[in-house]
Amino acid sequence: MRLRTTAILATVAAATSIVLLAGCGGSASEASPSTPTSTIAARQAAGQGPPGCLPNCANANLTYADLQNTNLQNANFAGANLMYAKLTGADLAGADLTGALLVRANLMRSNLIGTRLTGADLMNADLISANLTGADLTGADLSRASLANANLTRANLTRAKISWTDFTNAIWGSTTCRDGTVRDRCIL
């Protein structure tokens, strides 16, 4: 019975790897029973670096992805699941993260200049010292996120949810505030 259970679990793990790889631009031929179930982990273990879905990772499941210090400029992550992703120091300038799930993602010191984060869920995300110059955060959920020391110059925060958000020492300038007014410091 124990041997049969082990065989069933190995089959399920292999099938999961195939689905995850195919869902991120990979192919079923890349997967094997020994392939890790995390798409990013599988690609990194194979020495391939960033996910194969680049530059179009729209709707991809990249939960727990480790993309620290990675160049992701102009990539499409619209609707992608990046919950718990490690994006510390990543260059996401000009990327599209419209409607992306970034709950508890670590975006510390990331370059988010001109990034589209419209409707993105950044609840509990770490954006300490992130550069959000010109970023569009219209309707984004920043509840309980930390934007301490973040640069919000020319960022658009129209209708953003900011309950319990930490803006300690954030840099403001010509920022579009939640109410749609442009100010050098938003009244939160």
C-alpha positions as CSV (number, residue, x, y, z in Angstrom):
1,M,0.0,0.0,0.0
2,R,2.8,2.4,0.9
3,L,4.5,1.8,-2.6
4,R,1.2,2.5,-4.4
5,T,0.7,5.8,-2.4
6,T,4.2,6.9,-3.3
7,A,3.6,6.2,-7.0
8,I,0.3,8.2,-6.9
9,L,2.0,11.1,-5.2
10,A,4.9,11.1,-7.8
11,T,2.3,11.1,-10.6
12,V,0.4,14.1,-9.0
13,A,3.7,16.0,-8.6
14,A,4.7,15.4,-12.2
15,A,1.3,16.5,-13.4
16,T,1.5,19.6,-11.3
17,S,4.9,20.5,-12.7
18,I,3.6,20.1,-16.2
19,V,0.6,22.4,-15.6
20,L,2.7,25.0,-13.9
21,L,5.4,25.0,-16.6
22,A,2.8,25.2,-19.4
23,G,1.0,28.0,-17.5
24,C,4.1,30.1,-17.6
25,G,5.2,29.7,-21.1
26,G,7.0,26.4,-20.5
27,S,6.1,23.2,-22.2
28,A,5.1,19.8,-21.0
29,S,8.4,18.4,-22.4
30,E,10.3,20.6,-19.9
31,A,8.7,18.8,-17.0
32,S,9.7,15.5,-15.4
33,P,8.8,13.7,-12.2
34,S,11.9,15.3,-10.6
35,T,11.0,18.8,-11.7
36,P,10.2,21.1,-8.7
37,T,6.5,22.2,-8.6
38,S,7.4,25.9,-8.6
39,T,7.8,27.2,-12.1
40,I,10.5,29.7,-11.1
41,A,12.3,27.1,-9.0
42,A,12.3,24.7,-11.9
43,R,13.7,27.2,-14.3
44,Q,16.3,28.4,-11.9
45,A,17.3,24.8,-11.0
46,A,17.9,24.3,-14.8
47,G,20.0,27.5,-14.8
48,Q,17.4,29.3,-17.0
49,G,16.8,32.3,-14.7
50,P,13.6,34.3,-15.1
51,P,10.3,32.6,-16.1
52,G,9.9,31.4,-19.7
53,C,6.7,33.4,-20.0
54,L,8.7,36.7,-20.3
55,P,8.0,39.2,-21.7
56,N,4.3,38.2,-21.5
57,C,3.5,36.7,-18.1
58,A,-0.2,37.9,-18.1
59,N,-2.3,35.8,-15.7
60,A,0.7,33.5,-14.9
61,N,0.9,31.9,-11.4
62,L,4.2,33.1,-10.0
63,T,3.4,32.7,-6.3
64,Y,6.6,32.7,-4.2
65,A,8.7,33.5,-7.3
66,D,12.3,34.6,-6.6
67,L,13.0,37.4,-9.1
68,Q,15.3,39.5,-7.0
69,N,17.5,41.9,-8.9
70,T,16.0,40.7,-12.2
71,N,15.5,43.0,-15.3
72,L,11.8,42.8,-15.9
73,Q,11.4,46.1,-17.8
74,N,8.3,46.5,-19.9
75,A,7.1,42.9,-19.0
76,N,3.4,42.1,-19.0
77,F,2.3,40.7,-15.6
78,A,-1.3,41.9,-15.9
79,G,-3.5,39.7,-13.8
80,A,-0.6,37.6,-12.7
81,N,-0.4,36.0,-9.2
82,L,2.8,37.2,-7.6
83,M,1.7,36.7,-4.0
84,Y,4.8,36.4,-1.7
85,A,7.1,37.0,-4.7
86,K,10.6,38.2,-3.9
87,L,11.2,41.2,-6.2
88,T,13.8,43.0,-4.1
89,G,15.8,45.3,-6.4
90,A,14.0,44.1,-9.5
91,D,13.8,46.5,-12.4
92,L,10.1,46.7,-13.4
93,A,10.2,50.0,-15.1
94,G,7.4,50.3,-17.6
95,A,6.0,46.9,-16.7
96,D,2.2,46.2,-16.7
97,L,1.0,44.9,-13.4
98,T,-2.7,45.8,-13.9
99,G,-4.8,43.8,-11.6
100,A,-1.9,41.7,-10.4
101,L,-1.9,40.0,-7.0
102,L,1.1,41.2,-5.1
103,V,-0.1,40.4,-1.6
104,R,2.9,40.2,0.8
105,A,5.3,40.6,-2.2
106,N,8.7,42.0,-1.4
107,L,9.4,45.0,-3.7
108,M,12.0,46.6,-1.5
109,R,14.3,48.9,-3.5
110,S,12.6,48.0,-6.8
111,N,12.5,50.2,-9.8
112,L,8.8,50.8,-10.6
113,I,9.2,53.9,-12.7
114,G,6.2,54.3,-15.0
115,T,4.8,51.0,-14.0
116,R,1.1,50.3,-14.4
117,L,-0.3,49.0,-11.1
118,T,-3.9,49.9,-11.8
119,G,-6.2,47.8,-9.6
120,A,-3.3,45.8,-8.3
121,D,-3.6,44.1,-4.8
122,L,-0.5,45.2,-2.9
123,M,-2.0,44.4,0.6
124,N,0.9,43.9,3.1
125,A,3.5,44.4,0.4
126,D,6.9,45.7,1.2
127,L,7.7,48.7,-1.0
128,I,10.4,50.3,1.3
129,S,12.7,52.5,-0.7
130,A,10.9,51.6,-4.0
131,N,11.0,54.1,-6.8
132,L,7.4,54.6,-7.9
133,T,8.1,57.8,-10.0
134,G,5.3,58.2,-12.5
135,A,3.7,54.8,-11.5
136,D,-0.1,54.5,-12.0
137,L,-1.6,53.1,-8.8
138,T,-5.2,54.0,-9.6
139,G,-7.6,51.9,-7.6
140,A,-4.7,49.8,-6.2
141,D,-5.1,48.2,-2.7
142,L,-2.1,49.4,-0.6
143,S,-3.7,48.4,2.7
144,R,-1.1,47.7,5.4
145,A,1.7,48.0,2.8
146,S,5.0,49.8,3.7
147,L,6.0,52.6,1.4
148,A,8.5,54.1,3.8
149,N,11.2,56.0,2.0
150,A,9.4,55.3,-1.4
151,N,9.6,57.8,-4.2
152,L,6.0,58.8,-5.2
153,T,6.9,61.7,-7.4
154,R,4.3,62.1,-10.2
155,A,2.7,58.8,-9.0
156,N,-1.1,58.4,-9.4
157,L,-2.9,57.3,-6.2
158,T,-6.5,58.1,-7.4
159,R,-9.0,55.9,-5.5
160,A,-6.1,53.8,-4.0
161,K,-7.0,52.0,-0.7
162,I,-4.5,53.1,1.9
163,S,-5.8,52.0,5.3
164,W,-2.9,51.4,7.7
165,T,-0.3,52.1,4.9
166,D,3.1,53.3,6.1
167,F,4.3,56.4,4.1
168,T,7.0,57.3,6.6
169,N,9.6,59.6,4.9
170,A,8.0,59.0,1.5
171,I,9.1,61.4,-1.3
172,W,6.2,63.4,-2.8
173,G,6.1,65.8,-5.7
174,S,3.3,66.5,-8.2
175,T,1.6,63.3,-6.9
176,T,-2.0,62.7,-7.9
177,C,-3.7,62.0,-4.5
178,R,-6.6,59.7,-3.8
179,D,-9.2,62.5,-4.5
180,G,-7.6,63.2,-7.9
181,T,-5.9,66.5,-6.9
182,V,-2.2,67.0,-7.8
183,R,-0.1,68.0,-4.8
184,D,3.4,68.0,-3.5
185,R,2.2,66.0,-0.5
186,C,-1.0,64.0,-0.2
187,I,-3.2,64.4,2.8
188,L,-3.8,60.9,4.0
